[in-house]
Amino acid sequence: MRLLPKDQDWTPYAYLIYLAYYVLVPFLYPVPLWYRALTVAVTLAATALYFAGYWIRGPRILWVVGGFMALAGGMLPSNPAAAVLFVYAASFLGKVFEPAAAWRYLIAILAIAGVESAVLQLPPYSWIPSVVFPAMIGGIVIQQYQRKRLTDRLLVAQDETERMARIAERERISRDLHDVLGHTLSVIVLKSELAAKLAPVDPARAAEEIRDVERISREALAEVRAAVQGYRSAGLAAEVSNARRVLETAGVELQSSLDAPALPPAQEGVLAMALREAVTNVVRHARAGVCRLDLRHSNGWCEMEVVDDGRGGGLPEGNGLSGMRRRIEALGGTLELDGATGTRLRIRVPV
């Protein structure tokens, strides 16, 4: 059996010292024996209410507050030390209620104590502690618990932010690995097929293609490590050169028109990754002979367009395209895909 919940420290036991003041007063002056017994009974009842208050949650705490008020109102006329019971009643409000409601209940407690003192014409040493100390202690507890609630909410929000950051980082790594490995494995497949075709007729050229496969594999390993660490692309110019090599290997002619100023790193990285995914899709799905890349800048927007003369049609938006779209929209840009005649990918990002 526990008097206090497990999450509560030892300090509530210390606050019981104020009850000692109430219970000792009748034993310091000549009073009837029945009154001393009544005082002990009230003390025991107040102690039970006190510990119950630490277990009760929600508006039901008003039963505890009301119990203290009844004991205080009944005993104050004959024992000025009963003012401590008003203090206990006030101390439970801030633990349960938000400040607005807690202050209203506290004002009600002070009003009841004040009205009783005025009606019964109690002396100052009775009514002053009944009003001043509940107001002071009750106000302090309200402020303390409100700070605690705000701190708890901040900690919860911080935990949620960290959780969302971890999710976002896992999604970023997933998208980057998809872009890196999807592109690189497509190139390795193309070069391996080309080496297999060349092996019977041109062994030297086949060996050169195999060496390229080895080089690309090593580069892919470095890119995977870089993606995990947060590095995404070597830049748009490097990606354009890489796209040209990949398309040539696949037998696709690249025609380009590049007219854009230096871009911020975020925009350049997104466009470079988008170009990589677009070229990968051309190599895998388009069956194209010509691919055109246009990069232009106007009115605060940078626009990149990748068009091929392949089979077109509806291209399902898998992980690559959906990841591309999320990156672009995160920068406030747009992505349009049209497969009516060939495939046209149009990307606009603000710069």
C-alpha angles and dihedrals in degrees: 000000000000127000092202134033117263093250092058123093128218098269096096088067089058092053090061088076088087090064088059088064090055097045095046098053096077090049092055094058134045107267133149117280092240090058091053089050089049090051091052091048092050089048091053091047091049091049091052091049090048095056092039088057091065092057100044118089130194130008092333086083086081087076088061091045090048091050092054090047092053092049092046094047092049097047103035096082091058101030120035089196087071085084085087088070089062087053092054090049091052094046094065097055099075092047092064111021133061113250097263094055093037092055091050092053091045091053088050090054092050091047092052092048091047095047092049091049092049096045094047092038092230118190120258093256087063105041100036094061089042091060108025101047097044089049092049099042094039092051092048092051092048091054094044095051093044089056089048091051092049091048091050091050091050091050091050090048090048091051090049091049091051091047092050090047090054091049091048091049092050090049091048092051090047093051094045094048090049091052095044098043096037092054096041096046090050090055092047091052091050094048093044091052090047092050091050091053093046097045096085096043106027113019093172092056091044090053089050091053091049089052087052089052089054092048093048091048091054090048090050091054090052091047092051090053090047092049091053089051092050102260111129115176143003089230140279096280091053090047092052090053090048091049090053092053093047094048092047090052089052091049094251120134115225118213114186140185112186117186110153134116125237107300130215112263094251094053093042092050093049093048091047092052091045091052090050092052092045093052090047090054091048091053095044104039116008104071085206132164098199132032122188125203120195124182118181141159130215140149096359095311132104113210127196122188126187115189129176133184094226132121095292117189128133113330111203113235101239130166093296098053094038091051090048091050093050092051092050096044090049087064092048093258135128136233124205125186124192124179100175096111110009113321125302120191115187122186127182125185129174117246 
